[in-house]
């Protein structure tokens, strides 16, 4: 499960980071993924930051060094990348990987995948406990889908079933177990509610 960090200018600025010159890549273990329904989550007594993202599903094998475009994308959905922000900041300050802040049981929430609508600008919103928290579109991304695919292919093959979280816009905030959340995307036909 590949994840792209710092891919929306407004989010980079809200966390006081520098704009990246190339995609920032980190990984989640497949065991970190969960559905929209309430499930056990690691570190459940902590407050997380929610990060809503457009999430891609790769549909065909592509060898390292080959070029790819949106025809490689079988499906797309909305997902949440949950972050233990204080832990992440501490790890960053020590020059250590972000794994314990980003990859833990329940940290990747996924709506079921839908067909990928080629050539469309994709809107999305996140509500938490009925409050609008985040809103964005695919056109706001620093690195678009094609760029992300080809950047990853510089370093490894891509395989059917690979999942790519593509980054989050501004508005990340506290999120606790038991909170209700609502995904909305008119372009993707998604209007769904869940509970952390």
C-alpha positions, 0 to 999 in steps of 0.5 A, spaced: 500 500 500 503 506 497 502 513 500 503 519 497 505 525 502 505 533 501 501 532 495 496 538 496 499 545 497 494 547 502 496 541 506 503 542 506 502 549 508 498 548 514 503 543 517 509 548 515 513 543 511 516 545 504 513 544 497 516 537 495 520 537 488 518 530 487 513 525 491 514 523 498 512 516 498 511 512 505 508 505 505 502 502 509 502 494 511 496 491 508 493 489 515 492 496 516 486 497 512 479 496 514 472 498 512 467 503 513 464 500 519 467 500 526 473 495 527 478 495 533 484 500 532 491 500 535 492 506 539 485 507 540 485 511 546 489 516 542 487 522 538 489 521 530 489 526 525 484 524 519 486 525 512 481 524 506 484 521 500 483 519 493 485 512 493 487 508 486 487 500 485 492 498 480 488 493 475 494 490 471 502 488 471 507 494 469 514 492 469 519 497 472 521 502 467 515 502 463 511 508 462 503 508 465 497 512 464 490 512 467 489 506 463 492 502 469 487 504 474 482 499 475 478 502 480 478 508 485 475 510 492 475 515 498 479 513 504 482 515 510 489 515 512 489 516 519 496 519 522 498 519 530 501 526 528 505 527 535 508 520 534 510 522 526 513 529 529 517 526 534 520 521 529 521 526 523 525 530 528 529 524 530 530 522 522 526 516 523 521 512 519 514 514 520 511 507 520 509 507 527 505 514 526 502 511 519 501 504 519 498 501 524 491 496 525 485 500 522 489 506 520 487 505 512 479 506 512 477 504 505 470 505 501 469 500 496 472 501 490 468 504 484 470 504 476 475 509 474 472 515 470 477 517 466 479 524 464 474 527 469 476 532 475 474 528 481 471 532 487 471 529 494 469 532 501 469 529 509 465 530 514 466 528 521 460 528 526 456 532 521 462 538 520 465 539 514 472 538 515 476 537 508 474 538 501 478 538 495 479 536 487 484 532 483 486 538 480 489 541 486 494 535 486 501 537 486 503 530 482 497 528 478 495 520 477 500 519 471 506 522 475 505 518 481 504 512 477 511 513 473 514 515 479 513 509 482 515 505 476 522 508 476 523 504 483 519 497 482 514 493 478 506 495 479 501 489 480 494 488 480 491 489 487 496 495 489 493 500 492 495 508 492 493 513 497 494 520 493 495 525 498 490 529 502 488 537 502 488 542 508 483 541 514 486 535 517 484 535 525 483 531 531 479 524 530 477 519 535 474 512 536 467 512 536 467 519 531 462 518 525 465 520 518 461 521 512 465 521 505 462 525 499 464 525 492 459 527 486 464 525 481 465 518 483 458 517 486 460 516 493 455 518 499 457 514 505 457 514 512 462 510 517 464 510 524 471 510 527 
